[in-house]
Amino acid sequence: MSPAARAEIVVDVAAIRHNVAALRRAVSAERPVQMMTVVKADGYGHGMVESARAARAAGADWLGVATLDEAMVLRAAGDPGRVLCWLTVPGEDYRPAVEADVDLTAYTETGLAEIAAAARAVGRVARVQLKVDTGLSRGGATLEDWPALVAAARRCEQHGDVVVTGLWSHFACSDEPGHRANEAQERAFRDALQVAEAAGLRPEVRHLANSAGALLRPSARFDLVRCGLASYGLDPAPGHTAHLWPDLGLVPAMTVRARLALVKPVAAGAGVSYGHTWTAPTATTLGLVPVGYGDGVPRHASNAAEAWVDGKRRPVRGRICMDQFVVDLGGDDARAGDEVLLFGPGTGGEPTAQDWAAACGTISYEIVTRIGGRMARRHVDRDQRIEA
Ligand SMILES: *Cc1c(COP(=O)(O)O)cnc(C)c1O
């Protein structure tokens, strides 16, 4: 870290390559399965374009994004491969995405009609995947509406407006492998596939599983898996994954660090940070970390998370503020300017994003996706020992 830098996020693209390759091997152990690396939400905070490049280098067959804008950013960055997009609202302009050969998702007949109209307008065949709601009750056609949607899609194919490239759904409880919803959703998905095939659809890919589903439920892999979180080296189902995959070896790609702005002694009885939610029981030294919720450091980490300073984990004391928070150095002689690791891969003893998630009562997805704000982000490639 440059001596003058206040705080930064460092993303190791070699870790993303390593994770994507490890996941590909893991899910294709019995039978080859295509890999979609999900890079929505700025690559879960890791940088969408850099993450996409790393995933492609490791063999990702597809990239997955939520919005049309995200898909178009990938194309603008020169990615020519298959990209699936799955979240649009009525009235969006599908034409650029159809021209750019992005695979679009339709949940409804009206959504499908809009895509077909865009295809006619630009004189192209739109690639469409149909999503069925098998029990998440979020996006996707209800099982009731599914037969009409697949019939409409078949008619659009016959008109030459669209080609249905995929049929898919999404799990509600894949991080709880014993949850009975998983079995029910998989069964509903198989039934929905039969309905679509009976209507004459012959999609390239059928898919249901995210990271946790891909790792923990082999029967849900179908033709393709959509891996987001695990691609960034984080465990999508803490407490479950390690049993089944003791040697998977995912490497967290993100490190967040800062430099102490100030170190000072305080006497016993000193109240720390807003609201004095922590009072020093004995004299100690405090380190001031110059990042806060304005940089995406969760306020729920107040009095809960730990950071790594001078070879030890140091508890956060008092509330996380907008720009700063305080750690307890316990009398050790760290100095202003010393490095503070909020989280990293964990290999040096430092906390991980999962540790922060546990401290905050959330999931690591939210920790890495929200961190940022005013912090600089830098990409490195540990394999090349260069700045990526
Ligand atoms: C975000 C998302 C994924 C990736 O989920 P992970 O749990 O991060 O692997 C897969 N599919 C859909 C539809 C998503 O929205």
The ligand as an SDF file (V2000), in Angstrom:
LIG
                    3D

 15 15  0  0  0  0  0  0  0  0999 V2000
  -26.9510  -13.5900   -8.1050 C   0  0  0  0  0  0  0  0  0  0  0  0
  -27.5190  -14.7660   -8.7890 C   0  0  0  0  0  0  0  0  0  0  0  0
  -26.7670  -15.9500   -8.9140 C   0  0  0  0  0  0  0  0  0  0  0  0
  -25.4510  -16.1780   -8.2300 C   0  0  0  0  0  0  0  0  0  0  0  0
  -25.6970  -16.6000   -6.9090 O   0  0  0  0  0  0  0  0  0  0  0  0
  -24.5040  -17.0150   -5.9360 P   0  0  0  0  0  0  0  0  0  0  0  0
  -25.1950  -17.4810   -4.7280 O   0  0  0  0  0  0  0  0  0  0  0  0
  -23.7080  -15.7660   -5.7070 O   0  0  0  0  0  0  0  0  0  0  0  0
  -23.7230  -18.0540   -6.6310 O   0  0  0  0  0  0  0  0  0  0  0  0
  -27.2890  -16.9690   -9.6910 C   0  0  0  0  0  0  0  0  0  0  0  0
  -28.4830  -16.8300  -10.2890 N   0  0  0  0  0  0  0  0  0  0  0  0
  -29.2380  -15.7220  -10.1580 C   0  0  0  0  0  0  0  0  0  0  0  0
  -30.5500  -15.6450  -10.8390 C   0  0  0  0  0  0  0  0  0  0  0  0
  -28.8060  -14.6600   -9.4020 C   0  0  0  0  0  0  0  0  0  0  0  0
  -29.5570  -13.5650   -9.2660 O   0  0  0  0  0  0  0  0  0  0  0  0
  1  2  1  0
  2  3  1  0
  2 14  2  0
  3  4  1  0
  3 10  2  0
  4  5  1  0
  5  6  1  0
  6  7  2  0
  6  8  1  0
  6  9  1  0
 10 11  1  0
 11 12  2  0
 12 13  1  0
 12 14  1  0
 14 15  1  0
M  END
$$$$
